[in-house]
């Protein structure tokens, strides 16, 4: 089994910024209330005519450029999203075509905010087994398109964006050291989009009742997130044969600053070792972790050999974490 690492990263967010002050004009809330409870100051919103495939394409293009990989070299494209362009065809197929990845298989993966972790865990197996050499994993969302902008409990939280990673074989002992994935379907409806599928097909009634928008039991999701972020992080570190003191950087899902703070406290690591950018972007679901990772690398916060832990939770309910020994030095296969 070959070791697998990240050869390149890229991210993209729409230009349009929606601030808390802007949201004050839409629903009954205010900047101080939003910041104190979530840590969010602003979020990026895609234009009405911009689908998630555009965001994924831009992030994927940047990741390929960073890895110095030609599109024809990509063997597989995996897009993690809960806001695809269509129910079918898969957004990954559209993105692969636009990138010019003519030799790539492609599929979408749905695990909500945990999507990127599920994506790299899945992609790693294709490379570790020797089936593929180069896989492009993209987490992308346009959550603004499935929000009820009259529901102040949800419309303040989410933003749009995409982040991408090129995975390739790396020297033994580097790259991904361990994964921890989980799910609990009994809590699935705590965070859902009830209508539009085979359980509740689109109708005049479903549209009238806003059932095509995000529905969330905030308090229950919060309690789940606080517990699972810490648990998953500890488990994945133990699987890698490491301890908390070995962690150089934590890249958590950017949902809520109180959830991040709780995870940091559970791990007992310095806040200086934590990547937080939710103040700028809000919750971008599957895009949150790869965008944060890309920004951390570009800011020089990750050096060769550093131990990076990524952890997230999301609809499903799902959770996932991974330990990555950072290297960008690939090997010839």
N, C-alpha and C positions, 0 to 999 in steps of 0.2 A: 504494500500500500504506500503510495507516494504522499509526501507532505505537500500541503496546499496553502498558498498564501495569496496576498493581494498585490498585483503587479501595477495597478493604476486605479485612480479614483477621480470622480467628477461629480459635480452637482449643478443644479439649475433651479432658480425660483423666478416666478413671474415678476415683472417690474412693478406692477401696481401694489402699493402698500396701503393696508387698512389699519389705522391706528385705533387705540381705545377711544380717543376723542371722536373719531368717525362713528364708532359703534354707539356712542352716547346719543347720536342723532337717529339711530334706528330702533333701539330698545331702551327700556328704563334701566340704565346702569350707569356707572361712571368709572373713570380711569383708576382712581384709588382703590375701588372695590375689586376691579379685575386684577390689578397688580398685586394687591395684598393676598388674594386667594389663589392666584395662579402663577404669578411672576411674568405674565405676558404683557407686553407693551404694544406690539404690532404684529401683523401677519401679512404674508403676500397672497394676493388673490389673482387667479387666472382670469383673463377676459372670457366672456361668454362663449366666444367662438374657438377658444383654445382647449383642445382635449388633452387628457393626461398623456397620450402618446407623444405629443409635442414636447412636454416636459421631460419625459423619459428619453426621447431622442437626443435632446440637448445634453442631458447628463451623461448618457451613454457615449456620445461623441467626445465629450471632454475626458471621460475615463479611458477610452481607446487612445486618445492623443497622449494622455499622461503615461500610459503603458507602452507607447510607441508600437501599438498593434494595429495592423491593417484589418479592416472589417472582414475580409475574406478568410482571415485566420481564426475567426470566432467559430467555435463548434456548437455552442448552445447559448441562447438568450433566455433568461428567466426574468419575468417582470412580476414583482410582488405589488398588488394593488387591490383595493376594494372599490375603486372608482374607474373601472375600465372604460375604454371608448364605447364598447358594445358588450352585450352579454356574450356574443361571439360575432366575428372571429376574435381570437386572443389578441390582446394589445401587444404582446411580445412578438407576434408574427408581423404586425404592422411596423413595429420599431425595427426589427431585424431587416425588413425590406427597405425601410428608409435609410438605414445605416449602410446598406450594401453588404450585409452579412449573408451572402448568397449560399454559404455552405453550412449555415447554422440551423439546428433544430430550435424550436421556440415554444414556450408555454407560459401561461400565467399561473400564479400561485396566490392563494387568498388566505392570509392569516392576520389580517388587520394590521395593527401597529407592530406586531411581531414579525411581519412579513419579510423584512430584510434578513433577520436572523434565520428564519426558516429557509429563505432563499440561498444564503451562503452555505448553510448546512447541507441542503440538497445538492447544490452545485459542487461542493467539495467531494461528495461521494463519486460523482462522475469522473473527476480528475484523479482522485486517490486510487480508483479501481483501474485506471489506465484507459477507460473508454474515450475520454476527451482530454485535451490539453488546455484549451482556453474557453472559459465560460464568462459571459457578461451577466452580472446580476444587477437589476435595477429595482429600487423601491420608489414608486411614484404615486402621488395622489392629487386629486382636485376635489378635496372635501367640501370646498365652498359651494359646489354644485349640488350637494345633497344635504345642505343645512336648511333648517327652518329659521329664517332670519327674524322670526317673531319670538323665538324661544331663546331667552337670554341665558339659559343655563348651558346651552350648547354652542350658540353662534359665536360666542366670545373666544372659544377654545381653539378652533381649527384654522389651518392655513394650507396653502398649496405649495408643492415643490417636488423635486426628484433628486435622488442620489444614486450613483452607480459605482460598481467595483468590478474590475477585471481580475478573475481568479486564474492562477496558473500554478504548476508545480514549483516548489522551492526546495532548498537544501533541507535534508532531514534534521528535525529538531526545531525548525522554524515554522512560521505560518500558524494555522489553526491547531491548537493543542487539545481542545475539548469543546464539546457542545452539550447543552442541556435544553431539551424541548419538552413542552407539556401542554395539556389542554384539559378543560373541564366544561363539557357541553351543557351541564346542568345550569350554568350561568350564562348561556349563550344569549338569551334575550335581555340581559342587563345592558347590552350595547349592541344595537341592531338597526337595520333598515328593513322594516317589516314587509313592505310591499314591493312588487316587481318581479318576484320569483314564482315558482310553481305552487308554493303554499298560498300565496296571496297575489294573484296576477293583477296587473294594472287595470284599473277601472275608474270611472268617474268618482266613485265613492272613496277609493284609496287616495286619489289625488286631493279630493276635497278635505280629507282628514289628515293630510300631510304625512301619510304613511310611507312615502318614498324618501323621507328625510331621516337623519340620524335621531334615534330614540335612545336615551341613556338614563339609567338609574345611577346618578352621580355618586351618592354616598356609598352604595354597594360596590361600585367599580373602584372607588377610592380605597376602600378597606382591602379589597382584593389586591390592588396594585401595590400598596404599601407592604403587604406581607410577601407577595410573590417576587418582587424585585430583589429584595434582600435574600430570600431563600434560593432563588435561581442563581444569583451571583455566587453565593457561598458554595453551592453544589458544583458549579462548573469550575471554580477555582480548585476545589478538592479533586475533581476528576483529572485536572491537569497536573496533579501532584505538587501544587503550589499552596502558599498561604496568603492571607490578606496583605501581609507586608511586602509581598512580591509584586503587587499591582502598581504599575507606574501611571496608568490612566484608566479612568472609568468613563465609558461613553453610554449613558443611559438613554432610554426613550424619553423624548422631550414632551411630556404631557402636562406636568404640573410641578412647580418648584417644590411644593410640599412633599410630593411623592419622591422626587429626586433627593431631597434633604433626608427623608426617612431612610432611603436605601443607603445613602452615604453614612448615616449614623449607624445603621446595622452592620455595615462593613468595617466601620471604624477607621476609614481612611481620611486623609486631609482633603478639604474642599478644593485645594489647589490642584488635586489630581483628577478633578471631575470636569467634564466638558458640559457646559450649559449655554445653549443659544436660543432657548425657547422664548426669551424676551423679544427676539427679533422675528421669530417665525411661527410661534404658537405650536400646536400639535399637528405635525404633517404626517401622522400615521406611519406608513411603511417607509417614508422618505426621511423621517427624523434622524435615525441613527446614521445612515450613510452620509447625509449632509453634514452632521456634526463631526463625523470622522474625517471627512474631506477637509473641513475647515480647520480641524485640529492639526492635521498633517501639514497643510499649507501655512499654518501659523508657527510651525516648528516645534509643536508640543510633543511630537513623537519622534524618537531616535531609534536607530538600528538596535535591535535586541530588546526593546521595551516590551513589557507585558501589558497588553490592552484587554480590558474586559468590556464587552458590549452586552447590554441586557435590555429586554423590553417585555411588554405585556400588551394584550389587545383583545379585540372581539373574538369570540369563540366559545368560551374564553380561552385564550392561548397565552403562553409565555415562552421565552427563549433567552438563552445566554450563550456566549462563546468566549474563549480565551485565545488571544492572538499574540504570538511572539513576532513582533514587527520586523519585516524585512521586505525590501523591494528588489532584491537580487534574485532573479529567476534562474532556472537551470535549463540547459538544452535537453530536449527529449526527442 
